[in-house]
Amino acid sequence: MASLQPEALFSPVLHSERLTLTLFDMENKDDMDFVVMMFNQEMPPGSAPSGGDWTAQDIRRLTWSIMPKPSDTHGRLSKDAGIYIVRIGSDPNGPRIGVLNLCRRTPAVPLDLGYMLRPEYRNQRYGTEAVGRVLKYFTDEFGIKEICIVTNEANVPSVKMARRLGLVDGGWVTMNGNRFVVLVLPGMKKLEGQEFPFWGDGEEPQV
């Protein structure tokens, strides 16, 4: 059987009322610099493979590790990760304010949708708008049936946002021995402590 050839599967641009979302291009230096900056701003200190700051190499490694698999994308192989850059306004080249990523970590846990937003743009419902648009795209337009949001139980704003978007209690998972709550689309099965590997598929990061 011939191997699958990577294809452009995901919409390059999505629009919502106040935002434009553009598909992350790892070869675009401005895109990459922004994602690196967001990870260094939002991720816990020392979470990069080197134990120091996140780098473009780290982001590439993580991106390839958590890309949706053909089993998620109608038997086709995406050439792009399910990552969108959030921008203010209707211009696809507008100011970047956040990152959303659809991740395949392990077959034991449905695809999870993660998000980061620059602090000065929080509490204005930009996060809800961006996540809602990407969720609608991947479920209603692209046709993925099961997506979850995994978050720390103490992250009340994230839990509230997921509930505003119609997600419901989906049980819990464990990551590095810590418990995280899961919000799922209505009708999905609850999780019961499955291991949730940050780097995907149980692979260790290559340093």
C-alpha positions in Angstrom: 0.0 0.0 0.0 1.4 3.4 -1.0 2.1 5.8 1.9 -0.2 8.7 2.4 1.0 12.0 1.0 0.6 15.1 3.1 -2.2 17.4 2.0 -3.5 20.9 2.9 -6.6 19.8 4.8 -7.4 22.6 7.2 -8.8 26.0 6.3 -6.0 28.6 6.0 -8.1 31.4 7.4 -11.2 31.5 9.7 -13.2 34.6 10.6 -15.4 35.5 13.6 -17.1 38.7 14.6 -14.0 40.5 15.9 -11.1 38.1 15.0 -9.3 36.4 12.2 -7.6 33.0 12.7 -4.7 32.0 10.4 -3.2 28.5 10.2 0.2 28.3 11.9 3.1 28.2 9.4 6.2 26.8 11.0 8.3 28.3 8.1 7.0 31.8 8.8 9.5 33.4 11.2 6.9 35.8 12.6 4.5 33.0 13.3 7.2 30.9 15.0 8.6 33.8 17.0 5.1 34.6 18.3 4.3 31.0 19.3 7.7 30.7 21.1 7.0 33.9 23.0 3.5 32.7 24.0 4.9 29.4 25.3 7.6 31.2 27.3 5.0 33.5 28.7 2.3 30.9 29.5 4.0 27.5 30.2 5.4 26.7 33.7 9.1 27.6 34.1 11.4 24.7 33.2 8.8 22.9 31.1 10.9 23.2 27.9 12.9 20.1 27.0 16.2 21.8 28.0 14.7 23.0 31.3 15.2 26.5 30.2 13.3 28.8 27.7 11.3 27.4 24.9 12.9 27.6 21.5 11.7 27.2 17.9 13.2 23.7 17.9 11.1 22.8 20.9 8.0 24.1 19.2 8.7 22.1 16.0 9.3 19.0 18.1 6.0 19.4 20.0 4.1 20.4 16.8 5.0 17.2 14.9 4.4 15.1 18.0 0.8 16.2 18.6 -0.4 16.7 15.0 -3.8 15.1 14.3 -3.3 11.7 12.7 -5.0 10.3 9.5 -7.5 8.4 11.8 -8.6 11.9 13.0 -8.7 13.5 9.5 -10.9 11.2 7.4 -8.0 8.9 6.5 -5.9 11.7 5.0 -2.6 13.0 6.2 -2.4 16.7 7.0 0.7 18.7 6.1 -0.2 21.2 8.8 -0.8 21.0 12.5 -4.2 22.0 13.8 -2.8 25.2 15.2 -4.3 28.7 14.6 -2.9 32.1 15.3 -5.6 34.5 16.7 -5.5 38.0 15.3 -7.5 41.2 16.1 -9.8 42.4 13.3 -10.6 41.1 9.8 -7.1 41.3 8.3 -5.2 38.0 8.0 -2.0 39.9 8.7 -3.4 41.7 11.7 -1.8 41.8 15.2 -1.4 38.4 16.8 -3.0 38.0 20.2 -3.2 34.2 20.8 -2.7 30.6 19.8 -5.2 27.7 19.6 -4.1 24.2 19.0 -5.9 20.9 18.3 -3.7 18.1 19.6 -3.6 14.3 19.3 -1.7 13.2 22.4 -2.8 9.5 22.7 -5.5 7.2 21.4 -6.8 6.9 24.9 -7.9 10.6 25.0 -9.9 12.4 22.3 -8.3 15.3 20.5 -7.9 18.2 22.9 -8.2 21.9 22.1 -5.7 24.1 23.9 -5.4 27.9 23.9 -3.2 30.8 25.0 -4.1 34.5 24.9 -2.0 37.5 25.6 -2.9 38.9 29.1 -3.9 42.3 27.9 -6.7 40.7 25.7 -8.2 38.6 28.4 -11.6 39.2 30.1 -12.9 40.6 26.8 -14.4 37.3 25.6 -11.8 37.1 22.8 -10.8 33.6 24.1 -14.4 32.4 24.0 -14.9 33.8 20.5 -11.7 32.3 19.1 -12.2 28.9 20.8 -15.8 28.8 19.7 -14.9 29.6 16.1 -12.2 26.9 15.9 -14.5 24.4 17.7 -17.3 25.1 15.2 -14.9 24.7 12.3 -13.4 21.4 13.4 -16.7 19.8 14.5 -19.4 21.2 12.1 -17.3 22.1 9.0 -14.4 19.6 9.1 -16.3 16.8 10.7 -14.4 15.8 13.8 -16.9 14.2 16.2 -15.0 14.2 19.5 -13.0 17.1 20.9 -12.3 17.8 24.6 -10.7 20.6 26.6 -8.3 19.5 29.4 -7.5 22.0 32.1 -6.4 22.4 35.7 -9.3 22.3 38.1 -8.1 25.5 39.6 -8.3 27.3 36.2 -11.9 28.5 36.8 -11.9 31.0 33.8 -11.0 28.1 31.4 -13.7 25.8 32.9 -16.3 28.6 32.7 -15.4 29.4 29.1 -15.7 25.7 28.1 -19.2 25.6 29.7 -20.2 28.8 27.9 -19.4 27.0 24.6 -21.6 24.1 25.5 -19.0 21.6 26.8 -20.0 19.4 29.8 -18.2 17.5 32.5 -16.1 14.8 30.9 -14.3 13.2 33.8 -10.6 13.5 34.4 -7.1 12.6 33.2 -3.6 12.4 34.8 -0.5 14.2 33.5 2.8 13.7 35.3 0.9 12.3 38.3 -1.4 15.4 38.5 -5.1 15.4 38.0 -6.8 17.5 35.3 -10.5 18.0 34.6 -11.9 17.3 31.1 -14.8 19.1 29.4 -16.3 17.3 26.4 -18.9 17.8 23.8 -22.4 16.5 24.9 -22.8 12.8 24.3 -19.1 11.9 24.6 -18.0 9.3 27.1 -16.4 10.4 30.3 -12.7 9.8 30.9 -11.6 8.0 34.1 -8.0 8.9 34.8 -6.3 8.0 31.5 -2.7 9.2 31.2 -2.5 12.4 29.2 1.1 12.7 27.8 1.9 16.4 27.1 4.4 15.4 24.3 2.0 13.0 22.6 2.0 9.2 22.1 4.2 8.7 25.2 7.2 9.9 23.3 10.0 11.7 25.2 11.1 15.0 23.9 14.4 14.9 22.0 16.9 17.3 23.6 
